[in-house]
Amino acid sequence: MRGPGKLLLVDDEPRVLSSLRRTLRREGFEIFTAESGSKGLALLEEQDVDVIVSDHKMPRMDGLQFLGRAAQLRPRAARLILTGWNGAVTERDLARLGIYALLPKPWDDGELKAVLKSAYAASAAAIPSRLAGLRARIAGARAS
């Protein structure tokens, strides 16, 4: 990792957030938590995070709604959804919202860590390619 990546965990169950934090505390991430989608969005307005993990079933704003809005605030952050409802999130939902991965609840600690590291690497790798694309658009605009 390029220094500690920033990770946002969103779940309406404090025990789940505590368990995730405990599982991931030695993985090199700076971890932020939020107990609702609205609190997660408020945090994203202040923090530039690399990876976002959200529970699927939450009151008022579900995980898909939250991740859709999170993508607008932090488009380069890798987004993952955690669900205990098998089949509740479709591949179409994942593709439409650009969700990097679907994680089962309960999760396997090793799989969770591997997927998060992969998501972080994908988020970090996207930065240079996005900068190159922006530079090309600027150069094209100057040329015309």
C-alpha positions in Angstrom: 0.0 0.0 0.0 1.1 3.6 -0.6 0.8 4.5 3.1 -2.3 3.8 5.0 -5.4 3.9 2.8 -8.6 5.4 4.1 -11.5 3.0 4.6 -15.1 4.0 5.4 -17.3 1.3 7.0 -21.1 2.0 7.0 -23.5 -0.3 8.9 -26.6 0.5 11.1 -25.5 -2.2 13.6 -22.7 -0.9 16.0 -21.6 -4.5 16.8 -21.0 -5.2 13.1 -18.9 -2.0 12.8 -17.0 -3.0 15.9 -16.3 -6.4 14.5 -15.2 -5.1 11.1 -12.9 -2.5 12.8 -11.4 -5.3 15.0 -10.9 -7.5 12.0 -9.2 -4.8 9.9 -7.2 -2.8 12.5 -3.9 -4.4 11.5 -4.3 -4.1 7.7 -2.9 -0.6 7.4 -6.1 1.3 6.8 -7.2 4.5 8.5 -10.7 3.4 9.4 -13.7 5.6 9.7 -17.2 4.3 10.6 -20.8 5.6 10.2 -24.0 4.1 11.6 -26.2 5.3 8.7 -26.0 6.4 5.1 -26.6 10.0 5.9 -23.7 10.0 8.5 -21.5 8.2 5.9 -22.3 10.9 3.3 -21.4 13.7 5.8 -18.1 11.9 6.5 -17.4 11.7 2.8 -17.8 15.4 2.4 -14.9 15.8 4.8 -12.7 12.8 4.1 -11.2 11.6 0.8 -11.5 7.8 1.3 -10.0 5.1 -0.9 -12.5 2.3 -0.1 -16.1 2.3 1.1 -17.9 -0.7 2.5 -21.6 -0.4 3.1 -24.2 -2.8 4.6 -27.0 -3.4 2.2 -30.1 -3.4 4.4 -30.2 -0.2 6.5 -33.2 2.0 7.5 -34.0 5.2 5.6 -31.2 4.8 3.0 -30.1 1.4 1.9 -26.6 0.5 0.9 -27.3 0.7 -2.8 -28.7 4.2 -2.4 -25.8 5.2 -0.2 -23.2 3.9 -2.6 -24.8 5.6 -5.5 -24.6 9.0 -3.7 -21.1 8.2 -2.4 -20.0 7.7 -6.0 -21.0 11.3 -6.7 -19.0 12.6 -3.8 -15.9 10.3 -4.1 -15.9 8.8 -7.6 -12.5 7.3 -7.4 -13.2 5.4 -4.2 -13.8 1.6 -4.6 -17.2 0.7 -3.4 -18.2 -2.6 -1.9 -21.5 -3.8 -0.5 -22.0 -6.2 2.5 -25.2 -8.3 2.6 -26.7 -11.2 4.4 -29.5 -11.4 1.9 -28.4 -13.8 -0.7 -29.7 -12.7 -4.2 -31.0 -9.3 -2.9 -28.3 -7.5 -4.9 -28.1 -8.3 -8.6 -25.1 -8.2 -10.9 -27.0 -5.5 -12.8 -27.2 -3.4 -9.5 -23.4 -3.9 -9.0 -22.6 -2.9 -12.6 -25.0 0.1 -12.7 -23.5 1.6 -9.5 -19.9 0.6 -10.3 -19.7 -1.5 -7.1 -16.3 -3.3 -6.9 -17.5 -6.4 -5.0 -20.3 -8.0 -3.1 -19.3 -9.4 0.3 -21.3 -12.0 2.2 -22.5 -11.4 5.7 -21.2 -13.1 7.8 -17.9 -12.7 6.0 -14.7 -14.7 6.0 -11.9 -12.6 7.5 -9.3 -13.7 5.0 -11.5 -13.1 2.0 -12.6 -9.7 3.4 -9.0 -8.6 3.8 -8.0 -9.9 0.4 -10.9 -8.1 -1.4 -10.3 -4.9 0.5 -6.6 -4.9 -0.4 -7.5 -5.6 -4.1 -10.1 -2.8 -4.0 -7.6 -0.4 -2.5 -5.0 -1.3 -5.2 -7.6 -0.7 -7.9 -8.5 2.6 -6.4 -4.9 3.7 -6.2 -4.1 2.5 -9.7 -7.0 4.5 -11.2 -5.5 7.8 -10.1 -2.6 7.9 -12.7 -4.9 6.8 -15.6 -7.5 9.4 -14.6 -4.8 12.1 -14.5 -3.5 11.0 -17.9 -7.0 11.2 -19.4 -7.5 14.7 -17.9 -4.2 15.9 -19.3 -5.1 14.6 -22.7 -8.5 16.4 -22.6 -6.8 19.6 -21.5 -4.1 19.3 -24.3 -6.9 18.6 -26.8 -8.8 21.7 -25.7 -5.7 23.9 -26.0 -5.0 22.6 -29.5 -8.4 23.5 -30.8 
